[in-house]
Amino acid sequence: MTTSLADVASSDAALRAFLQGLPGVDRVGADQRAAMLGTRSIKTTAKAQAIDLAISMVDLTTLEGADTAGKVRAMCAKAVRPGGDAPSVAAVCVYPDLVPVAVEALRGTGIKVASVATAFPSGRTSLEVKVSDTALAVSAGADEIDMVIDRGAFLSGQYMKVYEEIVAVKAACGAAHLKVILETGELSTYDNVRRASWLAMLAGADFIKTSTGKVSPAATPPVTLIMLEAVRDFRDATGRQIGVKPAGGIRTTKDAIKNLVLVNETAGDDWLTPDWFRLGASSLLNDLLMQRQKLATGRYAGPDYFTLD
Ligand SMILES: O=C[C@H](O)COP(=O)(O)O
């Protein structure tokens, strides 16, 4: 695709025509390709590297109403030194009021502080509140903002409303990176996942993210595949590279490695770094550490060897 994208968002009609004119997703084909890539086996040496790469891509997340400063501090300690000589994770992801705690705990480590904002997870509030939620998290020191799109507006065809919200939140981010959560489990069709991916990228997303982790299904392999195709095609069309973050329900080393195979086979190895691919997960890290230990020593250390996720 070499179309000029300059005027795509110049009017409601132009944006609608562009998004509705995107090629439809072959549903059966996407399911089959994702399933086929999920059966790829990898050699033991490659597996050890893949586990460390996956650890370095984790956005270690806690997004519970019961979160406390103590829990976030413990999570940050684990983010810095997950166990043994394992690498640090990419980021910790917390609610906005806990950003100062994470910033303090991670100072000087290079680990990013990500915060959900824009009335996560529903996004049901005014644009004014979404922008101020974002600005507060950024002024507290967040390096990355994970915003949710207005799925109601998207599903009722108000693409320009969604576009303008993303543009406004991106402006409030300043130097912070913006991840746009599509909440694919609420988008009904794979065509919508492709459209929402393009909409977010056109509006200035630095990353597109599958899910909040609060809705099922979340980061399924076909959905991640479609989003990886979108960032690949967007870079071909514009020269701009956008990252991808599957999040929600990624719990095992097998899940993580399947994701890395999807990246490699779909977007390509330019995306195989924490700058361009993240795994949003609250409880994946322990399994990665256990499998890492098993590969190194031939036995599991047992879950009590690691701190709890
Ligand atoms: O953004 C990340 C998600 O909230 C994590 O979801 P999870 O608890 O299913 O790993």
Boltz pocket constraint, residues with backbone or C-beta under 6 A from the ligand:
constraints:
  - pocket:
      binder: B
      contacts: [[A, 59], [A, 61], [A, 63], [A, 93], [A, 211], [A, 212], [A, 213], [A, 214], [A, 247], [A, 248], [A, 249], [A, 250], [A, 280], [A, 281], [A, 282], [A, 283], [A, 284]]
      max_distance: 6.0
